[in-house]
Each structure stands twice: as structure tokens, then as C-alpha cells.
Amino acid sequence: MRPFIVVSAAALVLLTACSGGGNGASSGAGGHAAVARAPSKEADGASRAQNVRLAPAQAIIYTADLTMRSGDVTGAAGRAKSAVTAAGGYVGNESATENPGSRPSATITFKIPSARYQGVLDQLASSRIGTRVSLRQQADDATQEVADVDSRVKSAKATLASFRKLLGKASDIDDIVRLEQEIAGRESDLEALQARQRSLAAQTGYATVTLRLEGTTPTRRDHHRSTGFSGGVSSGWHAFTVFVKGLAIVVGWLLPFLGLAALIGLPARWLWRRRRSSRSSAA
């Protein structure tokens, strides 16, 4: 039994390597190629199956960066969200700033079904949202990669199922350990492929549009005055600080003159007192 298990496992490994390379080559040439059976009649009336490759469906990853200017950023953002949600899309990320004295702005990342991407983008770039400042679009063809990953996932599942069957037939401890290790590695590879498959499906299924909204006028600064006891304390403290600041300014302005007056006045006062004392002694 053990030689059979070892030989079968080795054959599976070789078969997986060959099938992986073959699938990659075929997927690169044809993408999601579907195989159908088409009858072909010979001269003697007999019919046999013939492989016919169907044209692959394209898998495109759409991305766009759009900048618009509007006098009402909040209203423009609301209209943009309504247009996207009506098309079956959703908001992936959103941030907004509205600081007094500066122009308000907002950045919204939309996820839009790829089939409706161009129509919704036209709505977002229309005068209904604002004035278009800039637009950058990009389309990446991921058809070959999608086909390759799908093929590798299918091959990995088949190989994993075969290893599990071998594990069910194994009786030798060494064979069981080797097969379990091989299965664990194959499961990890399959999970990574499936994660990439889901990521590609999300990228090709939904286009990503980043909308940046810029305001036209700065936000006004609002000055609120409080009333009552707290308002009186606040006003009194404000008046006191203003008085102290004004007094400090006056003292700072007079300080050079006071220094000069002291420099001249002190010697003069000393001389005057000395002369006065001399006159008193003479008398």
C-alpha cells in the first residue's frame, strides 16, 4: 500500500505542476475560454465532437479622480451620493473639512457597478454637481489575470481533493504525516488564490471614483456672545486682560525715557543736595 501511496502522491504533484503551467498558458491566450461541443458531420454521415473556443468576456478595472468646485459643498456631496446610490453603488470612504476662514472641502470615494460607471461619472462631472476642475481616468484590462487565477483555483481544488482521497486510503504513519503536510500546504495556497480571486471580482465588478469637492468662498467666522453671570465674568476678564496688555505697552514705551531721566536726574539731585549741605555749613 505504501509504494502505491507514494507513487500516487508524486504523480499528483507532477500533474499539478503541468496543469498549472498549461492553464496559465491557455488562460493567457484566451482569458475565460469556454469549451463547447459542436457537431461536425463527415462524408460518411458520422458525427464527432469538436472543441470551439468562445470569446472571453473582458474584465476591466476602472478608476477615476474627479475634482469639482461648488458654492455649496454639502449640497453637491448629497446630490453626488444620490446619483451613485440610484445606480446601485455605495460610498466607500468620506471626509470633509469646514474651518472658519478657509474654503470648505470634501473627498468621497465611490464604488460604482462597472456596467454603469461611465453614465454615473458623467453625472458626477455635470453642472448639477458644480464646475469641473480636473478629471483623470484609467482602465486596466485584468481579463488574463482573472482567467489565470480562476484556472489555478480550479486546479488547486481538484488536486486537494485527490490528496484527501489518498489520505483516506493511507495506513502507514509516515505516509499519513507526509500527506497531511502536503494537504496543509495546498490548503494555504488555495486560500491565497481564493483571496486574490475575490479581490479581482470586487475590482472588476465595481469601479472606483474619487470625487473631490472644493468650495468657492471661505466659511465665515461666527462670534457668539454669552449672557448671564458667566458672560459677565468672561467680559470682565477680557476687559482686564485688555487693560493689562495696554498698561504693559505704555510701560514698555516709557521705559527708555525713564532710564534716561534716571541717568541724568540722579547725579543732578546728588549735586544739588551737596551744594545745599555746603551752604548750610557755611551759615
C-alpha positions in Angstrom: 0.0 0.0 0.0 2.8 2.4 0.9 4.5 2.3 -2.5 1.2 3.0 -4.2 0.5 6.0 -1.9 4.0 7.4 -2.6 3.8 6.9 -6.3 0.3 8.4 -6.4 1.3 11.5 -4.4 4.3 12.0 -6.7 2.2 11.7 -9.8 -0.3 14.2 -8.3 2.5 16.7 -7.7 3.8 16.4 -11.2 0.3 16.5 -12.7 -0.5 19.7 -10.7 2.7 21.4 -11.9 1.9 20.5 -15.5 -1.8 21.5 -15.3 -0.8 24.8 -13.6 1.5 25.8 -16.4 -0.9 24.6 -19.1 -3.8 26.5 -17.6 -1.7 29.7 -17.3 -0.7 29.4 -21.0 -4.3 28.8 -22.2 -5.8 31.5 -20.0 -3.2 34.0 -21.2 -4.2 33.2 -24.8 -7.9 33.1 -24.4 -9.0 34.5 -21.0 -12.2 32.9 -19.7 -12.3 30.4 -22.6 -15.5 28.3 -22.6 -15.4 24.9 -24.3 -18.5 23.7 -26.2 -19.2 20.6 -28.2 -20.1 21.4 -31.8 -21.1 18.5 -34.1 -19.1 18.1 -37.3 -20.5 15.7 -40.0 -18.1 13.6 -42.0 -18.7 12.4 -45.6 -19.9 9.0 -44.3 -22.5 10.7 -42.1 -20.8 10.0 -38.8 -20.6 13.0 -36.3 -17.9 13.7 -33.8 -17.4 16.5 -31.1 -15.2 19.4 -31.9 -13.8 21.9 -29.4 -15.0 25.5 -30.0 -13.4 28.4 -28.1 -15.9 31.2 -27.2 -14.8 34.8 -27.0 -13.9 35.7 -23.4 -15.7 38.4 -21.5 -13.5 41.3 -20.7 -12.7 42.1 -17.0 -11.7 45.8 -16.7 -10.7 47.7 -13.6 -12.0 51.3 -13.9 -10.6 54.1 -11.7 -11.2 57.9 -11.9 -10.2 61.0 -9.9 -12.6 63.9 -10.3 -12.3 67.4 -8.8 -15.3 69.7 -8.8 -15.8 73.3 -7.5 -19.2 74.3 -5.9 -20.6 77.1 -3.9 -22.4 74.6 -1.7 -20.1 71.7 -0.9 -22.6 69.9 1.4 -25.4 70.1 -1.2 -23.1 68.9 -4.0 -22.0 66.0 -1.9 -25.6 65.0 -1.2 -26.5 65.1 -4.9 -23.4 63.0 -5.8 -24.4 60.4 -3.3 -27.9 60.2 -4.6 -26.7 59.7 -8.2 -24.4 56.9 -7.1 -26.8 55.0 -4.8 -29.5 55.3 -7.5 -27.1 53.4 -9.8 -26.5 50.6 -7.3 -23.2 52.0 -5.9 -22.2 53.0 -2.4 -19.8 55.3 -0.5 -16.5 53.6 0.3 -14.9 56.5 2.2 -15.7 60.1 3.0 -14.0 63.1 4.7 -14.9 66.7 4.9 -13.4 69.9 6.3 -15.1 73.2 7.1 -12.8 75.5 9.1 -13.7 79.2 9.7 -11.8 81.5 7.4 -11.0 78.8 4.8 -12.8 77.2 1.9 -14.8 74.1 2.7 -13.9 70.8 1.0 -14.9 67.2 0.9 -13.4 64.0 -0.5 -15.7 61.0 -1.3 -14.7 57.6 -2.7 -17.5 55.9 -4.6 -17.9 52.3 -5.6 -20.0 52.1 -8.8 -21.1 49.0 -10.7 -18.7 48.7 -13.7 -21.6 48.4 -16.1 -22.9 51.9 -15.1 -19.6 53.5 -14.5 -19.5 55.9 -17.5 -23.0 57.1 -17.1 -22.6 57.8 -13.4 -19.3 59.5 -14.0 -20.9 61.9 -16.5 -23.5 62.8 -13.8 -20.8 63.5 -11.2 -18.9 65.7 -13.7 -22.0 67.6 -14.7 -23.0 71.2 -13.8 -25.6 69.7 -11.4 -22.7 69.0 -9.0 -20.5 72.0 -9.8 -17.8 73.2 -12.1 -15.3 70.6 -13.3 -11.7 71.4 -12.4 -9.9 68.2 -13.4 -10.7 64.6 -14.4 -8.3 61.6 -14.7 -9.5 58.2 -15.8 -7.8 54.8 -16.1 -8.9 51.4 -17.4 -6.7 48.3 -16.7 -7.5 45.1 -18.5 -7.4 42.2 -16.0 -9.0 39.6 -18.2 -5.9 37.4 -18.4 -5.2 37.6 -14.7 -8.8 36.8 -13.8 -8.7 33.8 -16.1 -5.4 32.6 -14.8 -6.5 32.8 -11.1 -9.8 31.1 -11.8 -7.9 28.3 -13.6 -5.4 27.9 -10.8 -8.2 27.8 -8.2 -10.0 25.1 -10.0 -6.8 23.1 -10.4 -5.9 23.5 -6.7 -9.3 22.3 -5.6 -9.0 19.2 -7.8 -5.5 18.4 -6.5 -6.5 18.9 -2.9 -9.5 16.6 -3.3 -7.1 13.9 -4.8 -4.7 14.3 -1.8 -7.6 13.9 0.6 -8.6 10.7 -1.1 -5.1 9.3 -0.8 -5.1 10.3 2.9 -8.2 8.2 3.4 -6.6 5.2 1.9 -3.2 5.6 3.7 -2.4 3.3 6.6 1.4 3.9 7.1 2.1 6.6 9.7 4.9 8.2 7.6 2.6 8.4 4.5 -0.2 9.9 6.6 2.2 12.6 8.0 3.5 13.5 4.6 0.1 13.7 3.1 -1.2 15.9 5.9 1.7 18.2 5.4 1.1 18.3 1.7 -2.6 19.0 2.2 -1.9 21.8 4.7 0.4 23.5 2.2 -2.2 23.1 -0.6 -5.0 24.5 1.5 -2.8 27.6 2.3 -2.1 28.1 -1.4 -5.8 27.7 -2.2 -6.9 30.2 0.4 -4.4 32.7 -1.1 -5.7 32.1 -4.6 -9.3 32.5 -3.5 -8.5 35.7 -1.7 -7.0 37.1 -4.9 -10.0 35.8 -6.8 -12.4 37.7 -4.5 -10.2 40.9 -4.8 -10.3 40.8 -8.6 -14.0 40.2 -8.6 -14.5 43.3 -6.4 -12.2 45.4 -8.5 -13.7 44.4 -11.8 -17.3 44.4 -10.5 -17.1 47.9 -9.1 -15.3 51.0 -10.5 -13.6 53.3 -8.0 -14.3 57.1 -8.4 -12.7 59.6 -6.0 -14.6 62.8 -6.0 -13.0 65.9 -4.5 -15.3 68.9 -3.9 -13.9 72.4 -3.4 -15.8 75.4 -2.1 -15.7 78.8 -3.8 -15.8 81.1 -0.7 -14.3 80.9 2.8 -16.5 80.0 5.7 -17.5 83.0 7.8 -16.2 83.3 11.4 -19.1 83.4 13.9 -18.7 85.4 17.1 -21.1 84.3 19.8 -21.6 86.4 22.9 -22.6 84.6 26.1 -25.0 86.2 28.6 -25.7 85.9 32.3 -23.2 85.6 35.1 -20.7 83.5 33.0 -21.0 86.1 30.3 -20.2 88.9 32.7 -17.2 87.1 34.1 -16.0 86.4 30.6 -16.4 90.0 29.6 -14.8 91.3 32.8 -11.8 89.0 32.4 -11.5 90.1 28.7 -11.5 93.8 29.7 -9.0 93.1 32.5 -6.6 91.4 30.1 -7.0 94.2 27.6 -6.2 96.7 30.3 -3.1 94.8 31.4 -1.9 94.5 27.9 -2.4 98.2 27.3 -0.6 99.1 30.5 2.3 96.9 29.5 2.5 98.6 26.2 2.6 102.1 27.9 5.3 101.0 30.4 7.3 99.5 27.6 7.1 102.7 25.6 8.0 104.8 28.6 10.8 102.6 29.9 13.6 104.0 27.7 12.7 107.6 28.7 12.5 106.7 32.4 16.0 105.1 32.2 17.4 108.3 30.5 15.7 110.5 33.1 17.2 108.4 36.0 20.6 108.6 34.4 20.5 112.4 34.2 18.4 113.1 37.3 20.2 111.1 39.9 23.6 112.8 39.5 21.9 116.2 39.3 20.0 115.5 42.5 23.2 114.4 44.3 25.0 117.6 43.3 22.0 119.8 44.4 21.9 118.1 47.8 25.7 118.5 48.2 25.6 122.2 47.5 22.7 122.7 49.8 24.6 121.0 52.7 27.7 123.1 52.0 25.7 126.3 52.2 24.2 125.2 55.5 27.6 124.5 57.0 28.9 128.0 55.9 26.0 129.7 57.5 
